[in-house]
């Protein structure tokens, strides 16, 4: 079936919890809360079952328009003693538009083997992004037409699954691959060389799960990030002194056990 959806929503305003932590005097302008962020969203798509219900395919195209978008900036200040500090502050700085396409599917290749996955394309940019980070009445940041931070352009995920019976129970083998594109994490007022970034990465995971025939318990052996890829999921610059970097989970192997007490 085909559908069309429109929705209007908002995100409440809030206060900048870092205001004053640099030693710069708090002013009425810097203490004021941000206004609510508003969005109008349009989505057109279809959901389908085909090939005798062995293939499910869902596709959606969307467009979202934001006003008074709340965005954080790493702003630099000089206190009364001439020392330079930074604060991460939120501003109603942006009007932006986002559009893209999402596809997901599941396919029964045989009675035991199946594939499922999803992929997305996202175009996002700031139509207008200006901010007065030091509250002197003059906008000192202009990121209009820049990419929206924390919004990867491409992402995809695919699972290959094989099910069979063993020792009176059910065994599921699962192999997964997924990709996330690089993206801006946070903008710095000091210049693009100090912008925080997240890394593009392709990760491979796998697991094998044994479930008792009545569903009373299961045992799962799993491995994550099997190629032990090193990648940043967040990065926050501190002036031009250093950068805090947050990394994804390294290669991990584990064993899980679960029990259903309701059976």
N, C-alpha and C positions, 0 to 999 in steps of 0.2 A: 504494500500500500504506500501511497505517497502522502506527504504531510507538509504543512507550512505552519511555522510557529513565530509569534512575536511576543516579546516580553520586555518589560521595563523594570529595572531594579536599581538599588542604591547600596552603597557601602557607607556606614556611619563615619562621621568625622572623629577626630581624636586629638590628643595632645602630644607634643614632642617631648618624650621623656628624657632626651639628652640635653635639652636647653639649659644652659648655665653650667654644664659639667666642664667646659673648657676654661672657666674663670671669667668669661665675658659677662658683663652685667646683663641681667634679664630685663627686657623692655616689654611694654604692653604688646608690641607687634610680634616679638619672638615668643611670648607666652600664649598668644591667641591660638585656639584650636584650628585644625583644618576643617573645611566644609565637607559635606557628604559628596561622595563620588557617585555619578549617575551614568547609567548605560541603557541603550536601546539595542536589542538583539533581534536579528531576523535569521531564521533557519528554514531551509528547503531541503527535503530529502526523501528517500524511499527505503523501505525494508522489504526484503524478498526471500522466499523459499523457492528453490527450483531444482531441476533434475531429480524428481521424485523425492524431494526434501533432503537430498544428500548435500546440497550447497545452500548456505545462507549468506546473503550479501546485503549489507547496509551501507548506504552512501548519504552523506550530509554536506551541504554547502552552507556557510554561515557568514554573516556580516554583523559586526558590533561597533557601535559608535559611542565613545565615552566623552563625558564632559566633566570638568573639575577633577580629573584623575589625580589621585594621591600618589606621589612618587617621592622616593627618598634620594637625597643628594648628600655627598660628603662635602661639607662646606668648611672652608678655612677661615680662621679668625685670629686677630691679634689682640691680646688682652691689654689691660692698662699698664703692664710692666714691659710691653714690647715683645712678649713671648707669643709664638704662633701655635695655635691648637686647632683641632678639628672636632666637629660634631656631625653626626648623621641626623639630618632633619627631614621632615616630611613637608611637602608643599602641594597646594592645589595648582600645580604648574602646567598640567597637560590637558589638551584636547587631542584625542587620537582615534584612529579607526583601525579595525582588525578584520581581516577576512581570510577564509581558507576553506579547506576540504578535508573531510575525514572519511575513511573507508575501513570497514571491518568485515571479516568473513570467517566462516567455519565450514570445512569440507570433510565429509566422510569418504576417504579414498577407498577403503575396504571396510569390512565389518570390524576389524581390529585397529586399523591405522587411520588417523585423522590429522588434519592441519587446521590451525586457526591463527588469525593475525589481525593486525590493524596498522594503518599508516595515516599520517596527517601532513598537510602543508599549511603553514601559517605565515601570512604576510601581515606585518604590524609595524606601524611607524607613527611618530608623534606629528600630528598636523601643526600643533603649537606646543612648545615646551619652553617657557621662560620662568625665571625665578629670581627673586631678590634674596639671596642667601644670607646677606649680612644686615638686612632690614634698614638700609640707608635710603630707601625710596627709589633706587635705581636697579633695574634688572641686570644682574651680572652673569647670568647663565642663559644661553639660548641653544637649545637642542632640537629646535624645530626641524622636522624631516629626518631626524635620527631614528634608528631602530629602537623599538621598545625593549627595555631590559627584561631579562628572565623569560624570554619568549623565543625558544628555538624555532627555526624555520622548518626543519624537517625532523620527523620522528617516525620510527616504525618498530614493530614487534612481531615475532612469529614463533609459534609453538608447533613442534612435531610430537605427536602422542601415539603410543602403541599400548593397547590393553590386551591382556590375556589372563587365563586362569592358571594357578599353580598352588599345589598343596591345599586344595579346597577353598582358596581365597582368590582375590583379584589383584593383579599386578599391573601397575601403570608406569611406563617409561616415558619421560618427558625431556625433550631437548629444546632449549630456548635461545634465541638470539634477538638482541634489541639494540637500537641505535638512537642516539640523541645528538642533535646538531649543537655546535658551539653557540654561545650567546653572551651578550653583555650582561653582567650581573649587577653592577652599580656604576653610575657615572661619577667622576671626580671633577670638581671645579678647577683643579690644577692643570688639567689637560688630558687628552686622550691616552697618553702614555701611562697614566695612572688609573685608567678605568679598570674595574674588576671584571674578570671574564670567567666563564665556565667552559670546560673542554668538550669537544666532540668525542664521543666514545661508542664503540661497539662492544657489547658484553655478551658472553656466552655462559649459560647456566644449564644444569641438568639435574634430574632427580629420578629415583626409582622408589615407588611406594607399594607396599604390600598391605592390603586391607582384608581382614578376616571376613569370611562369607556373610556373617550376620551383621557386619559393620560395628562390632563391639570394640575393635581396636585397630590401629594401623601403625606401621613402622616405615619411616622414610629416610633414605640416605640421599643427601643433596650436596651439590657443589655450586658455588656462586663465583662469578668473575673467574672462570677457569683459566683464562690466559693471563691473569694477574695484571690487568691493565691499570695503570696509574692515571687518575683523572680528577680534575677539580670540579666540585659541585657548587662552590661558592668562593668568592674572593673579595676582600674588603681592604682597600688601601688606607693607610694612615699617613696623611701628608705625603711627603716624598721620602719618608723614613723607612717604612717597611710595609708589608702587605700580609694580612691574615688570609690564609688559604685553607679551605675545607675540602678534604678529599673523600672520594667514594670508598665503599667497603673493598678491601683487598680480596685476593683469592681466599675463599672460605669453604671448608668441608665440614659437614655436621650430620648428626643423626637425631631424628625426632621420633617420639613415641606419643600416641594419643589414644584415649579410651573414652567410649561413650557409655556413661553410667545409666542412661535411660533405656538401654537395650536389655 
